[in-house]
């Protein structure tokens, strides 16, 4: 079954939270408005240590900016409408492949006789295209009365290889 991994789910939720908080505070991208991993974890009931690792991974991938100090935390490296779900999932889970015949290591032993490789490649490409078209800003809820509402995990609507 294809499904979003918990780590990727949490990463998308964290970026959504950061985007909503920046919008509420009226901050420019990378200009203040950093949110702590603890605040994000509490908002979505995510295990704090796991979220901290995910945020570090996203910062290393250039999707987040890490701010040190007393009021430190994380903020988006780019506007929410410029960060795709595919980038987040790839940063956390690595390349997206729905079958073992389509890998970064080459082809499987049956490649010469396989009759489904091409159709499955098309499915893989379609999923990648869909995720590339989905932006963090698309995940944001309307921010009413100055408070975004933490929502249920986004898993189920997006696709990745569970691992």
Backbone torsions as a table, in degrees:
resi	resn	phi	psi	omega
1	UNK	NA	136.8	175.7
2	UNK	-88.2	128.9	176.3
3	UNK	-157.8	162.1	179.4
4	UNK	-74.1	132.6	176.7
5	UNK	-70.5	156.8	178.6
6	UNK	-59.4	-40.7	-179.5
7	UNK	-62.0	-44.9	179.2
8	UNK	-66.8	-40.1	176.8
9	UNK	-57.4	-50.2	179.8
10	UNK	-62.9	-37.9	178.1
11	UNK	-63.1	-44.2	177.5
12	UNK	-64.4	-40.5	178.7
13	UNK	-63.4	-41.0	-179.6
14	UNK	-65.0	-43.9	178.9
15	UNK	-65.6	-37.9	175.8
16	UNK	-60.4	-45.8	179.3
17	UNK	-60.7	-46.8	-179.8
18	UNK	-61.9	-39.8	179.0
19	UNK	-64.7	-44.4	179.8
20	UNK	-64.9	-41.9	180.0
21	UNK	-65.5	-40.4	178.1
22	UNK	-64.0	-40.6	178.6
23	UNK	-62.8	-44.8	178.8
24	UNK	-61.2	-40.6	-176.7
25	UNK	-83.8	-10.9	-179.8
26	UNK	71.2	27.7	-178.7
27	UNK	-85.3	146.4	170.9
28	UNK	-77.4	158.6	178.6
29	UNK	-59.0	129.9	177.6
30	UNK	75.2	1.0	-178.7
31	UNK	-108.5	91.3	177.5
32	UNK	64.2	-163.9	178.2
33	UNK	69.6	20.6	180.0
34	UNK	-67.1	142.1	178.2
35	UNK	-116.6	139.8	-179.3
36	UNK	-76.5	153.7	175.7
37	UNK	-60.2	-35.9	179.6
38	UNK	-61.5	-44.4	-179.8
39	UNK	-63.3	-42.1	179.8
40	UNK	-66.0	-44.6	-179.7
41	UNK	-60.2	-41.8	179.6
42	UNK	-67.5	-39.1	-178.2
43	UNK	-62.1	-34.5	-175.8
44	UNK	-115.8	7.4	179.6
45	UNK	57.1	46.9	178.9
46	UNK	-100.5	139.4	176.1
47	UNK	-56.1	120.6	-173.8
48	UNK	-56.7	-42.1	-178.4
49	UNK	-66.7	-39.0	177.6
50	UNK	-65.4	-44.5	179.6
51	UNK	-62.9	-39.7	179.1
52	UNK	-58.6	-42.5	178.4
53	UNK	-65.1	-41.6	179.4
54	UNK	-63.1	-44.5	-179.8
55	UNK	-63.7	-38.5	176.6
56	UNK	-62.8	-41.8	177.9
57	UNK	-61.6	-43.8	-179.7
58	UNK	-68.5	-32.1	175.9
59	UNK	-68.6	-43.0	177.7
60	UNK	-62.0	-31.6	179.6
61	UNK	-80.3	-5.2	177.7
62	UNK	84.7	12.8	179.5
63	UNK	-90.1	-25.0	178.3
64	UNK	-124.4	158.6	172.6
65	UNK	-113.5	129.9	178.1
66	UNK	-93.6	129.4	180.0
67	UNK	-112.6	122.3	180.0
68	UNK	-86.9	164.0	174.3
69	UNK	107.7	-178.1	-176.3
70	UNK	-58.2	-44.3	179.2
71	UNK	-100.2	29.8	-177.0
72	UNK	-75.5	-174.6	-179.0
73	UNK	147.4	-143.7	-176.8
74	UNK	-130.1	149.4	171.6
75	UNK	-142.0	164.0	179.5
76	UNK	-68.1	142.1	178.0
77	UNK	-80.9	-24.8	179.3
78	UNK	-137.3	165.3	175.7
79	UNK	-58.0	149.6	-177.5
80	UNK	-59.5	-26.9	179.5
81	UNK	-83.0	2.2	177.2
82	UNK	-112.9	-0.4	179.4
83	UNK	-109.6	124.1	-177.2
84	UNK	-96.4	156.0	174.9
85	UNK	-60.1	-36.6	180.0
86	UNK	-60.9	-42.5	179.2
87	UNK	-60.4	-42.4	-178.5
88	UNK	-66.3	-48.7	-179.4
89	UNK	-62.3	-43.6	179.8
90	UNK	-64.2	-39.9	-179.9
91	UNK	-63.4	-35.5	-176.5
92	UNK	-88.8	-47.1	-173.3
93	UNK	-101.6	-10.1	-176.4
94	UNK	88.2	-169.1	-177.0
95	UNK	-59.9	147.6	-179.6
96	UNK	-95.4	117.4	174.9
97	UNK	-137.2	129.7	-178.2
98	UNK	-87.6	-14.5	176.8
99	UNK	-134.3	162.8	179.3
100	UNK	-78.3	-8.9	180.0
101	UNK	-81.0	-19.2	179.5
102	UNK	-110.2	95.0	-176.6
103	UNK	-135.4	172.9	176.5
104	UNK	-78.8	-10.5	-178.0
105	UNK	-95.2	5.6	-180.0
106	UNK	109.7	-154.2	-175.5
107	UNK	-103.1	161.8	178.7
108	UNK	-80.9	177.3	-177.9
109	UNK	-65.6	-22.1	-177.3
110	UNK	-95.9	7.5	-173.1
111	UNK	-53.1	-37.8	-178.7
112	UNK	-69.9	-22.9	-175.9
113	UNK	-114.4	-1.8	-173.5
114	UNK	-73.7	134.9	179.7
115	UNK	-108.2	-1.1	-177.6
116	UNK	-114.7	-2.0	-176.8
117	UNK	-58.3	-47.8	-177.4
118	UNK	-66.1	-46.6	176.1
119	UNK	-60.0	-38.9	179.4
120	UNK	-70.3	-31.8	175.5
121	UNK	-63.2	-39.1	178.6
122	UNK	-64.2	-40.6	177.1
123	UNK	-63.0	-46.6	179.2
124	UNK	-58.2	-45.2	179.5
125	UNK	-64.4	-37.0	178.8
126	UNK	-66.0	-41.2	177.7
127	UNK	-63.8	-44.8	178.7
128	UNK	-59.7	-44.1	179.6
129	UNK	-62.8	-42.5	178.5
130	UNK	-61.2	-46.9	-178.9
131	UNK	-68.6	-30.9	175.8
132	UNK	-70.8	-23.8	179.2
133	UNK	-88.1	-9.4	-179.7
134	UNK	-96.7	117.5	-176.9
135	UNK	-101.4	158.5	176.1
136	UNK	-57.3	-37.8	178.9
137	UNK	-61.8	-27.8	177.8
138	UNK	-70.8	-23.5	-179.3
139	UNK	-84.5	-16.6	-176.1
140	UNK	-70.6	142.6	174.9
141	UNK	-88.2	162.5	175.1
142	UNK	-66.2	134.2	-176.9
143	UNK	-92.0	100.4	-176.8
144	UNK	-104.9	145.5	176.2
145	UNK	54.9	25.6	175.4
146	UNK	77.5	8.1	-178.7
147	UNK	-136.2	116.4	173.4
148	UNK	-72.3	150.7	-179.1
149	UNK	-104.4	119.2	175.0
150	UNK	-58.8	134.3	-176.8
151	UNK	-109.8	177.4	175.6
152	UNK	-65.8	157.0	178.6
153	UNK	-52.5	147.2	-177.0
154	UNK	-82.4	-5.5	-178.3
155	UNK	-56.4	145.6	-180.0
156	UNK	110.3	-37.3	179.0
157	UNK	-88.9	-20.1	-179.6
158	UNK	-112.0	164.4	-174.1
159	UNK	-126.8	135.4	172.9
160	UNK	-155.3	174.0	177.9
161	UNK	-89.1	123.5	178.4
162	UNK	-70.9	137.6	-178.4
163	UNK	-152.3	NA	NA
